[in-house]
Amino acid sequence: MRGDDGPPRIFLMVNDRLMLRTALRAKIHRAIVTETHLHYEGSVTVDSALLEAADIREFEQVHIYDVNNGARFVTYAIAGPANSGVICMNGAGARLVATGDLIIICSYAQYDEAEFRNLKPRVVLVDPENRVTIP
């Protein structure tokens, strides 16, 4: 197949249907939870500088993995003050993590076969103050 905007695209077909692969798009690796707010409608508040570095948009679905206790759940991101280091778990998620826990915040997307072959997820590493570090 050829799109009007470039080279031929490669599609994976299964039973005559287009198959897309779901894969990691971006992650904020080993951030430290700075606070929790149980009585909030939900979400995770993340320093907007970290969201920008990871190319995660406000209200985008994110998966949270707690390194300390193994909890895994899905919520959405809310932008916190830039360069504040805030990682605040809100609502029901506040029962699954504790202040001081290390977490991984991941965003996933669906890719056709050609996009998947060239995939390079964006990985943001942070220091103990939840500021972007350069490896």
GICORZI-V695252 format. One record per residue. N is the residue number from 1. RES is the residue in three letters. PSI is psi in degrees with one decimal (* if undefined). D_CENTER is the distance of its C-alpha to the mean C-alpha in whole Angstrom. Layout:
# GICORZI-V695252
n={N:N}
res={RES:RES}
psi={PSI:PSI}
d_center={D_CENTER:D_CENTER}
This chain:
# GICORZI-V695252
n={1:2:3:4:5:6:7:8:9:10:11:12:13:14:15:16:17:18:19:20:21:22:23:24:25:26:27:28:29:30:31:32:33:34:35:36:37:38:39:40:41:42:43:44:45:46:47:48:49:50:51:52:53:54:55:56:57:58:59:60:61:62:63:64:65:66:67:68:69:70:71:72:73:74:75:76:77:78:79:80:81:82:83:84:85:86:87:88:89:90:91:92:93:94:95:96:97:98:99:100:101:102:103:104:105:106:107:108:109:110:111:112:113:114:115:116:117:118:119:120:121:122:123:124:125:126:127:128:129:130:131:132:133:134:135}
res={MET:ARG:GLY:ASP:ASP:GLY:PRO:PRO:ARG:ILE:PHE:LEU:MET:VAL:ASN:ASP:ARG:LEU:MET:LEU:ARG:THR:ALA:LEU:ARG:ALA:LYS:ILE:HIS:ARG:ALA:ILE:VAL:THR:GLU:THR:HIS:LEU:HIS:TYR:GLU:GLY:SER:VAL:THR:VAL:ASP:SER:ALA:LEU:LEU:GLU:ALA:ALA:ASP:ILE:ARG:GLU:PHE:GLU:GLN:VAL:HIS:ILE:TYR:ASP:VAL:ASN:ASN:GLY:ALA:ARG:PHE:VAL:THR:TYR:ALA:ILE:ALA:GLY:PRO:ALA:ASN:SER:GLY:VAL:ILE:CYS:MET:ASN:GLY:ALA:GLY:ALA:ARG:LEU:VAL:ALA:THR:GLY:ASP:LEU:ILE:ILE:ILE:CYS:SER:TYR:ALA:GLN:TYR:ASP:GLU:ALA:GLU:PHE:ARG:ASN:LEU:LYS:PRO:ARG:VAL:VAL:LEU:VAL:ASP:PRO:GLU:ASN:ARG:VAL:THR:ILE:PRO}
psi={142.8:126.6:162.7:-12.2:17.8:-158.1:168.4:143.4:145.6:123.9:141.0:121.0:133.8:120.2:45.2:23.4:141.6:131.4:129.6:145.9:135.3:126.9:162.2:131.0:-40.5:154.1:150.1:114.2:122.8:46.5:156.1:128.8:123.4:-22.7:165.5:144.5:99.1:-45.3:65.4:157.6:-12.5:172.3:-179.0:126.9:125.8:135.3:123.7:-25.2:-35.7:-42.0:-44.1:-43.7:-35.1:-5.3:43.3:127.9:153.3:137.8:2.4:142.7:135.3:152.1:138.2:129.3:117.6:115.8:-33.1:-40.4:-2.4:-0.4:142.5:131.1:168.7:138.7:-156.7:158.0:140.9:135.6:128.5:177.5:136.8:138.8:21.5:-21.3:5.9:132.0:97.9:120.6:125.0:156.5:-145.4:-32.6:-24.1:-20.9:-14.1:-10.3:165.6:152.3:132.2:-14.2:147.2:131.6:160.7:129.4:117.8:146.3:138.1:158.5:167.2:138.8:143.1:176.5:-41.1:-44.0:-40.3:-39.6:-28.8:12.8:132.1:91.9:148.2:123.7:122.4:118.5:144.9:156.9:-178.6:-12.7:13.6:40.8:146.1:133.8:154.2:119.6:*}
d_center={31:31:29:31:29:29:30:30:27:27:26:26:28:28:31:32:28:25:23:19:17:13:11:8:7:5:5:6:9:12:12:15:15:17:19:18:20:21:23:21:19:16:12:11:12:11:13:13:14:10:9:11:11:8:9:6:9:11:11:8:7:5:6:8:10:13:15:18:19:17:15:13:12:10:10:9:8:12:13:15:18:17:18:18:16:15:13:14:14:16:18:18:15:17:20:17:17:19:19:19:17:14:11:8:4:3:3:7:10:14:16:20:22:22:19:18:20:19:15:14:10:10:9:10:12:14:17:19:19:15:16:15:17:18:19}
